[in-house]
Amino acid sequence: MEELIKPESIQVLVADESHERYVDTILTTIEEAAKVRGTGIAKRTHEYVANKMFEAKAVIALAKMPDGTERFAGFSYIETWGNKQYVTTSGLIVHPDFRGLGIAKKIKDLTFSLARTRWPHAKIFSLTSGKAVMKMNTQLGYLPVTFDDLTDDEAFWKGCEGCVNVGVLRERNRKFCICTAMLFDPEEHLPAKIPQEVIARIERLEGRAAHSQELRD
Ligand SMILES: CC(C)(COP(=O)(O)OP(=O)(O)OC[C@H]1O[C@@H](n2cnc3c(N)ncnc32)[C@H](O)[C@@H]1OP(=O)(O)O)[C@@H](O)C(=O)NCCC(=O)NCCS
C-alpha cells in the first residue's frame, strides 16, 4: 500500500474568495465519500459553495506539505433555515489522506463558533448517521431530539431528496428516518432567559445594534 505523506502543518480558517479554486475538489471529495458510505447527500453546486465562501459562512482546512505545496484537507459550511431561527453546519468532509488527525473536530468547532457568533439566538441542529459527527455534536452540547423539533423549512428537507433513504422519510411523514436528529438550543444553555427588550437595551448601550445586525445578515 502506498504510504501517505504527512503534512507539515494544517491550517483551519474561515474561507474567503481566495479559496474558490478548491470548490470543485471539495465537491468531488464529498461525492466520493457519499459513494463509499452508501448514503446520499444534499447536492450543492459550485456557485452555492463559492457563495458560502464569499459570505464568510464556510470553513476550510489546508495542509502545508513538506515540498511547500498546499493541499485541500477539509471543509464545512453554514446554512440558515426558517428565517434564521435554525442553523446547520453542513457538508463536513475531511479528505481521506488527512483523516484521524483531529481536523474534523477543528472544522466543527470553528463552524459552530461562527454560527453562535452570527446568530446567537438560533437553534443549531444536525441530521446525521455519522458516528464521528454524533460524537462531536455531543461534545458541543447538542442533544438528541425528535424530527418535530427541527425546522419545517421546505428548503432544508429538500436536501434529503438526494439520500438513498428518502423513501423511509416520506413514508413516515418526516417523523422518523435512518438519521439521528440532534439540537443545540441556545436558550437551554443559559440559567435564566433574558427578555428580548433587555437584550435590545444592552445592544443600544454598547452601540452594537447596527454592527451585530450587519453580522447576522
Ligand atoms: C467523518 C469525518 C469528517 C471525520 O474526520 P476526521 O478529521 O478523521 O475526524 P477527527 O480526527 O477530527 O475526529 C473527530 C472525532 O470523531 C471520532 N471519529 C472520527 N472518525 C470516526 C469514525 N469513522 N467512527 C467513529 N468515530 C470517529 C474521533 O475519534 C474523534 O473523537 P474524539 O475527539 O473523542 O477522539 C471524515 O471521516 C469524513 O470526511 N468522512 C466522510 C464524510 C462524512 O462522513 N461526513 C459526515 C457527514 S454526517
The ligand as an SDF file (V2000), in Angstrom:
LIG
                    3D

 48 50  0  0  0  0  0  0  0  0999 V2000
  -16.3190   11.8770    9.4860 C   0  0  0  0  0  0  0  0  0  0  0  0
  -15.0460   12.6700    9.1370 C   0  0  0  0  0  0  0  0  0  0  0  0
  -15.4480   14.1050    8.8000 C   0  0  0  0  0  0  0  0  0  0  0  0
  -14.0710   12.6270   10.3350 C   0  0  0  0  0  0  0  0  0  0  0  0
  -12.9180   13.4010   10.0170 O   0  0  0  0  0  0  0  0  0  0  0  0
  -11.5350   13.2930   10.8810 P   0  0  0  0  0  0  0  0  0  0  0  0
  -10.7450   14.5240   10.6290 O   0  0  0  0  0  0  0  0  0  0  0  0
  -10.9040   11.9990   10.5900 O   0  0  0  0  0  0  0  0  0  0  0  0
  -12.1250   13.2920   12.3590 O   0  0  0  0  0  0  0  0  0  0  0  0
  -11.3360   13.7320   13.6990 P   0  0  0  0  0  0  0  0  0  0  0  0
   -9.9570   13.1380   13.6350 O   0  0  0  0  0  0  0  0  0  0  0  0
  -11.4270   15.1960   13.8720 O   0  0  0  0  0  0  0  0  0  0  0  0
  -12.1900   13.0120   14.8000 O   0  0  0  0  0  0  0  0  0  0  0  0
  -13.2610   13.6530   15.4800 C   0  0  0  0  0  0  0  0  0  0  0  0
  -13.8850   12.6970   16.4760 C   0  0  0  0  0  0  0  0  0  0  0  0
  -14.6420   11.6990   15.7890 O   0  0  0  0  0  0  0  0  0  0  0  0
  -14.1220   10.3960   16.0480 C   0  0  0  0  0  0  0  0  0  0  0  0
  -14.1410    9.6720   14.7710 N   0  0  0  0  0  0  0  0  0  0  0  0
  -13.5020   10.0020   13.6320 C   0  0  0  0  0  0  0  0  0  0  0  0
  -13.7870    9.1250   12.6470 N   0  0  0  0  0  0  0  0  0  0  0  0
  -14.6150    8.1940   13.2230 C   0  0  0  0  0  0  0  0  0  0  0  0
  -15.2760    7.0390   12.7220 C   0  0  0  0  0  0  0  0  0  0  0  0
  -15.1320    6.6310   11.4660 N   0  0  0  0  0  0  0  0  0  0  0  0
  -16.0480    6.3390   13.5820 N   0  0  0  0  0  0  0  0  0  0  0  0
  -16.2130    6.7410   14.8520 C   0  0  0  0  0  0  0  0  0  0  0  0
  -15.6400    7.8560   15.3870 N   0  0  0  0  0  0  0  0  0  0  0  0
  -14.8470    8.5510   14.5790 C   0  0  0  0  0  0  0  0  0  0  0  0
  -12.7210   10.6210   16.5700 C   0  0  0  0  0  0  0  0  0  0  0  0
  -12.3230    9.6000   17.4470 O   0  0  0  0  0  0  0  0  0  0  0  0
  -12.8510   11.9450   17.2840 C   0  0  0  0  0  0  0  0  0  0  0  0
  -13.4090   11.8140   18.5750 O   0  0  0  0  0  0  0  0  0  0  0  0
  -12.5550   12.2430   19.9100 P   0  0  0  0  0  0  0  0  0  0  0  0
  -12.3180   13.7290   19.7760 O   0  0  0  0  0  0  0  0  0  0  0  0
  -13.4590   11.9140   21.0370 O   0  0  0  0  0  0  0  0  0  0  0  0
  -11.3080   11.4360   19.8140 O   0  0  0  0  0  0  0  0  0  0  0  0
  -14.3130   12.0200    7.9080 C   0  0  0  0  0  0  0  0  0  0  0  0
  -14.0770   10.6580    8.1750 O   0  0  0  0  0  0  0  0  0  0  0  0
  -15.0930   12.1470    6.6080 C   0  0  0  0  0  0  0  0  0  0  0  0
  -14.9690   13.1500    5.8930 O   0  0  0  0  0  0  0  0  0  0  0  0
  -15.9250   11.1290    6.3020 N   0  0  0  0  0  0  0  0  0  0  0  0
  -16.7340   11.1380    5.0990 C   0  0  0  0  0  0  0  0  0  0  0  0
  -17.8230   12.1860    5.1220 C   0  0  0  0  0  0  0  0  0  0  0  0
  -18.7110   12.1140    6.3390 C   0  0  0  0  0  0  0  0  0  0  0  0
  -18.9920   11.0290    6.8430 O   0  0  0  0  0  0  0  0  0  0  0  0
  -19.1510   13.3080    6.7790 N   0  0  0  0  0  0  0  0  0  0  0  0
  -20.0670   13.4320    7.8680 C   0  0  0  0  0  0  0  0  0  0  0  0
  -21.4440   13.5490    7.3340 C   0  0  0  0  0  0  0  0  0  0  0  0
  -22.6330   13.1500    8.5550 S   0  0  0  0  0  0  0  0  0  0  0  0
  1  2  1  0
  2  3  1  0
  2  4  1  0
  2 36  1  0
  4  5  1  0
  5  6  1  0
  6  7  2  0
  6  8  1  0
  6  9  1  0
  9 10  1  0
 10 11  2  0
 10 12  1  0
 10 13  1  0
 13 14  1  0
 14 15  1  0
 15 16  1  0
 15 30  1  0
 16 17  1  0
 17 18  1  0
 17 28  1  0
 18 19  1  0
 18 27  1  0
 19 20  2  0
 20 21  1  0
 21 22  1  0
 21 27  2  0
 22 23  1  0
 22 24  2  0
 24 25  1  0
 25 26  2  0
 26 27  1  0
 28 29  1  0
 28 30  1  0
 30 31  1  0
 31 32  1  0
 32 33  2  0
 32 34  1  0
 32 35  1  0
 36 37  1  0
 36 38  1  0
 38 39  2  0
 38 40  1  0
 40 41  1  0
 41 42  1  0
 42 43  1  0
 43 44  2  0
 43 45  1  0
 45 46  1  0
 46 47  1  0
 47 48  1  0
M  END
$$$$
